[in-house]
Amino acid sequence: MSTLVELLADHTGLPGESVDHLQRVVAEWQLLADLSFSDFLMWVPVEEGADEFVCVAQVRPTTGPTAHPEDVVGTRFTSDEHPQLCRAMREVRICREEEPHWYRDLPMRREAIPVRLGDSVIAVLSRETNLATPRVPSPMEIAYLGSAADLCQMITDGTFPCPEVDTGVHTSPRVGDGLVRVDQSGTVVFASPNGQSAYHRMGYESDLVGTRLVPLTRSLVRDPFDAADVAHHIQDAIDGKPGTRTEVETLPGAVVLFRALPLRPAGRAAGALILVRDVTEVKRLDRALLSKDATIREIHHRVKNNLQTVAALLRLQSRRTQSTEAKQALTESVRRVSSIAMVHEALSMSVDERVDLDSLFDKVLPMVGEVATAEAQVRVSRTGSFGEVAAEIATPLVMVVAELVQNAVEHAFSGGRQGQVNIVVERSARWLDVFVRDNGKGLPPDFSLDRADGLGLQIARTLVESELRGSLTLRGRPEDDEAVDDVSADNGNGEKASGTEAAVRIPLSRRS
């Protein structure tokens, strides 16, 4: 089954920032589907024509009947078949069909909700409600639909979901766990039966409607610091600030999850939604897994310590070696072992076997500069973001980039000349492209990567092709690249240097 990222890579040319935003929308939209009692489909205009849309994701409600029992992902619609998609994208507003739409003998109501990022509409959500089963409006349904309407308007405004705060949506309470809505003053105007029950288990026996939720919740939490924290998060959401997930232990000994979402449709303060869930039993089961996670992190920590010991022994041997060539080989080995040790150090502090490469390279690159020859005055910089990658990618990628930077430092600036090496990172839905560019003397006229016998290039090429399933090329630096032109360099004959670019392309999806 194709993932959202793969479908976006196959059908669109969206940049990485837009892909990330659509992934955040998909992470949140089960909440929208449950509040709306409706299916949600995500449509993006195909790259070859703006009048044709393809469905790249689908979610069904758990609170009502689905309008699409079959899989719709991959379906294409033209503007004639679904005119509201083009209209919503063009007018940047929610567009609703005046008459019910019949789909496979099922009447449904369709609405098109533009997904806005900055000043651009990057996709359209189609909210499709099954009208075959008549619904009697109840206070709960009215409250749900009103909350869904506010959140959908915020998607059109570009204010939901918020990218600044990690809300932990995959482990947050859902609509069915318990929902409480408060107005601008923090007074409860609606509480679902499960939301009311959650507060009953926290020790509050009365009806929630009409109470001030912030002081009430503070009084029910056992730890005063946790009480202040959860009250602060709820108040922030009421004030329009991004909400977060909070876990607290209440006075009767229950463990409860809270998540507060601000409601500000069209920039107008409309209170907040509080999702609440009793996770006392879940926490008991989670404790059984803590020892396993701790063991894995401890293994990474011990591997890191062992590699640091190996690096120290190699460094000691290098100091006792008289041969310049052997000393250089041992010093490079120290760098390689230390780079791998840093990856394991990052994994020892990670809970999901993923590595933040940006912070890791900020530690590795200075170490590469230390290994450079003393007479070469080279500055190493980075442009762009690697982001987080899986553990199996992190180690070979760190090794490859370190080897390419080291190769540029050693060979592009002979004779103590000044220069600059710039690492340029470009990440899209399908590819991770890394360019190591220098403004040194350039490649020899007869250079061929296939015939290169340098150990660093051999290591880089082997890791790229075998471990990362990517490609590595070396060529002259592009003429329009000005990222490394602020430091003068020449080719040894008084002529301006041409520079070299090492390009690494790594697939991020299976189809690549």
C-alpha positions, 0 to 999 in steps of 0.5 A, a space after each residue: 500500500 502506498 503511503 501519503 508521502 509516496 503518493 504526493 511524490 508520484 503525483 505532485 511537485 510539492 516541497 518538503 514543507 507542504 508535505 510536512 503540513 499535509 502529514 500534520 493534517 492527516 495526523 489530526 483528521 480522525 478528530 475532524 471525521 469523528 466530530 463531523 460524523 463524516 468521511 474526509 478525503 484529501 485531494 491534491 491537483 495532479 502535477 500535469 494539470 490543475 483541473 484534475 485532482 487525485 485522492 491521496 488519503 482517506 479517513 472514516 468516522 468512528 461515530 457514524 456510518 461511512 460514505 465510502 466503504 470502499 477505498 478511494 485513495 488513488 481515484 481521480 476527479 476532474 473539475 467537472 466531476 467535483 467542481 467544488 474542489 477547484 472552487 474551494 482552491 480558487 476562492 480559498 473558502 469552504 464550498 458546499 454543494 447545494 443539493 445532496 450528491 448521489 454516489 453508488 445509490 447513497 445520498 451524501 452531502 459534500 463540502 470542499 475545505 481548502 488546506 492553506 499553508 502560508 499564502 498558498 492552498 496546497 490541497 483540498 479536503 472533501 467532507 462527505 456525510 452519509 445521509 442515508 441514515 437520518 439523524 436526530 439532532 441532539 445536544 452532543 451532535 450539535 456540539 460536535 458539529 459546531 466544533 468540527 466547523 470551527 476546526 475546518 475553518 481554521 484549516 482554511 485559515 492556515 492556523 490548524 494544525 499548528 506546526 510549532 508544538 508537538 502535540 503527540 496526536 498519535 497518543 492523545 485522547 480521541 473524541 470517543 474518549 471524552 470531550 469537553 468544550 469551554 467558552 472564551 471565559 473557560 466555562 464548560 458549555 458541553 461535556 460528552 458522557 465519556 468526558 463527564 465520566 472521566 471527571 467522575 473518576 478524577 473525583 468530581 461527582 457533579 455535572 461539568 456544564 457551567 463550571 470553570 474548568 481551569 480551577 476545577 481541574 487544578 483542584 483534582 490533580 494530586 501533584 501541585 506542579 502537575 496541577 499548575 501545568 495542566 491548568 496552564 495548558 488549558 488556559 493557554 488553549 482558551 487564550 488561543 495558544 497551541 495546545 499540548 498533551 498532558 498526563 497527570 495523576 489525580 487524587 483517587 490515583 487515576 492517570 488521565 490524559 488531557 489535550 487542549 485545542 484552541 478554537 479561533 475560526 477566522 481569527 475569532 476567539 471561540 473557546 477551546 476543546 479539551 480531550 480527556 481520557 482515563 489511561 490508568 490501566 494503559 499506564 500499568 501495561 506501559 510500565 511492562 515495556 519500559 524495561 525493554 526500551 531501557 535495555 535497547 537504549 542501554 545497548 546503544 550506550 554501551 556500544 557508544 562507550 566501546 567505540 569511544 574506547 577503540 577511538 582512544 586506543 587508536 589515538 594512543 597508537 597514533 601518538 606512538 607511531 613515527 610514520 606520517 602515513 600511518 599516523 594519518 591513517 590512524 587519525 582518520 580511523 579515529 574520526 570514522 569510529 567517533 562518528 559511528 559512536 555519536 550516532 549510537 549516543 543519539 540513539 541511546 537518548 531516542 525513544 523511537 530509533 530515529 536520529 536528528 541529523 542536524 544536531 548530530 552533524 553540528 557535532 561531527 563537522 567540527 571533528 572533521 575540521 580538526 582532522 584536516 591538515 593544519 595548513 589548510 584553512 577551510 571553513 565548513 558550513 551547512 545549508 538546509 535541514 536533514 530532519 529526522 531519519 531512521 537509525 539504519 540510515 543515520 550511520 551510513 549517511 553520517 559516514 558518507 557526508 563526513 568522508 566527502 567533506 574530509 575528501 574536499 578539505 584534503 584535496 581541494 585546498 593544497 598548499 595552505 590556501 583558504 577555502 570553504 566547503 558547504 553542505 547543501 541539503 534538499 529534502 522532498 517527499 521522494 528524495 534526500 539530496 545532499 551536495 558537498 560543494 567546495 571552491 577549491 582547485 577542481 577535479 583533474 581533467 581525467 578524473 573518473 569516480 569508477 577509477 578513483 582509488 582513494 579510501 574515503 571515496 571508496 567508503 562513501 561510494 560503497 555505503 551510498 550504493 549498498 546501504 542507502 540504495 542511492 547514487 553518488 556523483 562528482 562533478 564541477 561545481 555549478 556556475 550559478 552556485 554562490 554559496 561558497 564564493 565568499 572565500 577566494 581560492 585559486 587553482 595554484 596558477 593564479 586562476 580562479 578555482 572552479 570548485 567541485 560538487 559531490 552529489 548524493 541522492 538517497 530515496 526516501 520512499 520504496 517506489 524511488 
